[in-house]
Amino acid sequence: MPKLKLTYFDFHGGRGEPARLALSIGGIPFEDDRVAPSDWQARKPDTPFGALPVLEVDGRTLAQSNAINRYVGKLTDLYPSDAWQAALCDEVMDAVEDINTRLAGTFFLPEEEKKAQRKALVEGPIPFYLARLQQRLEAHGGRFFAADRLTVADLKVFVWVRHLKSGVLDHVPADLPDRVAARLVEHYERIKNDPRVRAYYAKHGVTG
Ligand SMILES: N[C@@H](CCC(=O)N[C@@H](CS)C(=O)NCC(=O)O)C(=O)O
């Protein structure tokens, strides 16, 4: 097994979290390098695209969250070997990335602008993506997004829905997923209650 170091910000979510979860579920040891906000500007120039997550594999560097998810998914058997099922996984992970990028664009806006942009997202794109992800889930059997088993796509959607439901996003009602995509929320609950996911958060002292 290669020597792995996963670098991401020091919180329990975001683009680096699916890979942390996958490696933990797969029982693959890795250095969990968590960057404090105060250290980021000094470290940013050393990353391939000035952003995190970054995965080091035997000293070689890989950026882009979904590329990292696919790579760790292959190491952990959480990415399908069948080409079509793998493509379904990619579709879902890229869809989450599309909406995540729009939400992330509001993070550092002045308050009034942030409020206006988030209101627009809540009235259109976020419910749209929740509903369409739910449709894709149901089209593939309703339990998992691909291959009828847990994959990195499930982990990526789980992390996004978890973020929405956490209530930490100002102007984004925490009950939005429940209101527009109840069966996607059931998927979120199923992943959350997977004993391996529970074990990961218990290890990090995260409750709820
Ligand atoms: N497309 C990239 C986006 C990476 C990205 O924007 N990461 C954010 C954190 S989730 C970041 O590093 N922000 C800090 C910065 O851009 O300075 C990916 O999927 O990894």
The ligand as an ORCA input file, in Angstrom:
! r2SCAN-3c Opt
* xyz 0 1
  N     -12.143     21.858     -7.906
  C     -11.373     21.785     -6.691
  C     -11.808     22.959     -5.805
  C     -10.926     23.046     -4.573
  C     -11.311     24.203     -3.666
  O     -11.827     25.258     -4.090
  N     -11.029     24.012     -2.367
  C     -11.313     25.007     -1.371
  C     -11.717     24.332     -0.073
  S     -13.112     23.280     -0.225
  C     -10.060     25.823     -1.084
  O      -8.954     25.288     -1.093
  N     -10.229     27.101     -0.753
  C      -9.157     27.947     -0.330
  C      -8.599     28.815     -1.407
  O      -9.057     28.727     -2.567
  O      -7.690     29.598     -1.095
  C     -11.604     20.438     -6.012
  O     -12.647     19.805     -6.261
  O     -10.726     20.005     -5.253
*
